[in-house]
Amino acid sequence: MLAARYLGPNRLEPVEVPAPSIETGDALVRIKACGFCGSDIGIVSGVHPRARAPLTIGHECSGIVAEIAAPGTDLAPGDSVVVFPLITCGQCNACRTGFSHVCSRLRLYGFDAEGGMAEFLRVPSASLLKLPRDMPHEIGALIEPLAVAVHGLNRASWTEGALAVVIGAGPIGLLTALVARARGIRRVLISDVLDSRLALARDIGLEALPARSLKASVDDLTNGEGVELVLECAGTAATARTMTDLARPRATVVNVSVFKKPAEVDLQAINFKELTLAGTRVYERRDFETAIALAKDLPLQKLISNSFPLQQVSEAYARFAAGEGCKFLIRPGG
């Protein structure tokens, strides 16, 4: 079969590899769509702390069950599915207490084990969730990042009539803003430094503001008091320093983005305003279930900038890594 293989720093190529075979408890998924994630840039550039070449990348994937060897499961060949990519130890405190998504030895398909940017993927049947039969597989490939946004909102709190700010209009920021609005938050602002991202945000119906004028706009809207909910989705040193500036006293600030290194945060503001600062990491299975239910009512198709056959994965990755567009998908199944 053909797979997108990380072969060393800055080398991602389509390579023929043996097709996987399944054992008891496994399913074989014919992958129909797989998305690039920002973390894939770290893997392919050779700086990810765990990923080792050679490796098939990809963890945002959906497809069709081709074979299954899991007695008692409700899955069957032909079912449309999305892959829940977390691999947990089942033994640490987090796993024992019901929070396996923050497992002390957390691993993921596409990082630590062969991923889904391939014609076929073998996973435990328990790592699959059914998708509605009428859901396009390209939308199915967005369920994973949508679940990140759902989990971020699950870590937040707000009151009726709340005003929220999302910092960063990349894929996760856009999805977070869409979920916030779907959850009934009265008004959601989103900001970014790139005009192209602001244009896309407006195209999907969001209220977008340039980062340079965000603080002034928030002050004007709130008489200088700040907003009730800040969702940080940019992961930069600048946004870490300024996210507390936008929050009113006793507000919630949720760190949705993944910072690549420690960043300076205004702890004095957290003290003096009595802010709640909530961290997030990936998602829980229930977040996937919520994301699947929400997907049909969100303009997700507009986030897909382009899709490519697996044979063109090198070109697709180069364009994605250069910052072109929003979501780039690979179609292993044509």
N, C-alpha and C positions, 0 to 999 in steps of 0.2 A: 504494500500500500504506500501511498505518498503521504509524507508528513513534513511539517515546517520544523526544521531542526536547527537549534542553536548549536553551532559548531565551534565557537570560540568568539572572543571579543569582536563585535560588529560583523558577525557572520551568521545570517539567518537564511537558510536555503531550503528549497523543496528537495527532499531526499527519499528514495525508495527504501523502506524498512519492512521487516516481516510483520504481517498482520497479527494482532494478539489473539490468543485463544483464551477461553473462559473456563473457570472452575466453579464448583458449587458455591452459590451465593453471589455469583457475578452476573453482569449483563454486558453485552457487546453493543455499543451504540454506533450507528452510522451517523457521523457528524454532518450536519447540513449547514451550520453557520457557526463561526467562532470570531469573537471580537478581540481587537488589540486593546490592552490596558496600559496605562502609564507605567505600571510595574514591569511590563515586558521590555520597556526601554532599558531599565536597570539590568534586566537579565541579559539582553542581547549586547549591551555595551560592556558586560563583564564585571559589573560592580555589585551585583546582588550578592548578599553575604552567604546565601545557601545554594543557589542554582549552579549546577555544574554541567559543562558540556561533555558529551553530546546529550541534548535534551529536546524533546518535543514540547514546545511552549503552548500556551493557551488554556485559560480557565473560564472564559465567558462563552459557553458553548451549549448548543441545543442540537437535537437530532432525533433519530428514530431508532427504537429498539430493534436490533437485527437478530440477536439471540439472547436467551436468558436461561440461567440454570439456578433458579432461586425458588424452590417449592414454597407455596404459601403466599407469595407476593401477588399484588393485584396488577402487576405489570405483565404485558404480553408483547410478543413481536408485532411491530407495526405501530405501537404507541409512540406518540410524540412526547419528548421529554427534555428537561433541562438538567444539567449536571450541577449538583451541589458539591463544590470542589474542595471542601475542607477535609483534612485527614487528621484525626485526633487520637490521642493515646488511650483514652478511656480510664486512666489510672490516677492522674494528678488531681489536686484539689478542685480545680475548675471543672474538670470532667465529672468528678464525683458529685459535685453540687449543682449540676445542671447548666453550667456555663462553658460547655466544651469549645465554644468559638474563641475563648481566650485560653485554650489549652497551653500549658507551659512548653509543650513540644509540638505546637501546631505546625502542620505541613499542608501544602496544597498541590493539587494536580497542576502541572504546568510550571511549577517552581521546584518541587522536591521529588516529583514522580512524573511520568510521561503525561503530557497534557492533551488537550482536545483539538489542536490545530492539525488535524490529521483526518484521513478518511474514516478510521475507526478508533474508538476508545474503549478500553475495558475498565469498568469500575464495579464496585459492589452495587448490587441492586438498590441497597439502602441509600446510595448517593444520587438517586434519580427522583425527580418529581414529575408527575404528569403535567403536560400542557394541554390546554383546550385544543381540540382538533382543528378549529378554525384559526388558530394563532399562527401567523407566518413564522418560520424558523428564524428569520432575521430579527424579529421582535423577541423570540425566545432567547436569542443570544444577548439581549439587553436585560434579561431578568436579573442576572448576577449584579451588575452595577446598580440596577434599580433597587435591589435588596440592600445595598450599602446605604442608599438614601433612606429607605424605610427604617433601617436600624438606627440611623442618625436621629430621625424624628422620634423614634421610640425612646431615645435617651434624653429627650427634651421635655419641658413642661411649659405650658402657657395658659392664659385665661381667655375667655371669650372676648373677641375684639382685638386680639393681639396684633402687633406689627412686628414682622420678622425681617432680618437682613441675612442674605446668603452672600458670603464673600468668596468670589471665584466662580466664573461661568464656564468652566470646563465641563466635561460630561457629568461628573459627580455633582458639581454645583447646580447644573441645569436640572438634573434629576431630583436633587434635594429640594429645589424651589418648586418643582412640579408636585412633589409629594406633600410639601408643606401646604400648598394651596389646596390640594385634594383633601387634606386633613382638616380643612375649614379655617385655617389661619386667615384673618380678615384681609391683610395686605402683606405681600411679600415683595421685597426689593432684592435685586441681585446686581452685583457689581463685578467689574473686571478691568484690567488694564488694556485689553485688546479690543479694538473696535469690531473686529470680525465676530468675536464671541458675544458682544453686546447685541450685534445685529441678529444673530441666531436666537438669542434669548427673546428679543422682541418678536421675532418671527413665530415663536411658539407661544406667544401671548404673555410673556413675563414683563414686569416693569424693571427695566435695566438702566443702571446709572454708571458712568465712568468712575473708576476707583478714586480718581483725583478729587471728585466732588461729592463723594459718598458722605463723608462726615458732615459737610455743610448742609447737604440735603436732609440728613437725619435730624440735624439740629433744627432746621426749619420746620420739619414735619412734627416734631415733638416738643417744640419750645425749649430745646436744649436739654431735655430730660433723657433722651436715649430710648432704645427699643427694648421690648421684653424678651426677645429671643434673637441670638446671633448664632449662625451656623457657618463655621469656618471651613471652607472647602478649597482653599488655595495652597496651603502647606508651605508658605514662605515666611522668612524671618520678619518681613514687614507686616504681614497680616497677623502673625502671632503677637506682635507688639501692640497692634492697633485694635484688635478685636474687642478688647475690654473698653475702649473709648466709646464704642457705639452702644454699649449696654447701659440701661438705666439701673438704679439701685434694685437689688434683689432679682435681677434678670438671670437668665440661663444662657451660657455660652457653650456650644457643642463643637468640639474638635472632630470634624468628620474626615478631614484630609489626613494623609500619612506623611509626617515629617521625616525627612531622611536623616536628620541629626537634631540634637536638642536645640531649642529656640528660646529666646528671651520672652517671658510673659510678665505683664505688670501685676505682680502679686499684691502690691499695695492697693490697686483698684479692686482686686478680688476681696481684700479685707474691708476697705472703706465702703464699698457698695454692697457688701455681702452677696457677691455673685456666686452662682453655682457653675462650676466648670466641669463639664462632662466629657470624658473620653469615649471614643468608639473604636472597635476593631471588627472588621468584616461584618458578619451577620449571623443570625440564628436561622434555623430551618423555618421557623414561623415567619421570618422576614421574607423568605422566598415565596411562601404561600400567599402573603399579603401582596407582594410584588406581582405575582401572577394574576391575582384578582384585580389589581389596579391597572394593569398594562393596557387593557382594552379601552380605557377612558382617557389615556394620556397620548399626546402627539409624539410618540416615540419615533415614528418613521422619519420625522424631520431631523432627528439627531444623526441619522445614518448618512454620512457624507459620501461613502463609496463602498462597493464590495468587489472583491476580486476572486478569481479562481485560485486554488492552492498553488498552481504552477507559477503564479505571479506574486508570491508572498514576499520576495525580496524587494520588489518595486513598491508593493503596498506598505511594507514596514518603513522604507525610506521616506515615503511621503508622510506617514503617520508621525515618525520620529522628528520630522522637520516642522511639525506643528500645523500641518495642513488639515483643515476640516475638523470634525468632531469625532464621530465613531467610524472606524474602518473595520469592515468585516471580511473574513475569508470564507469562501464557499467550498469546502472540501468535496461536497457532493454535487458540485456543479450548479 
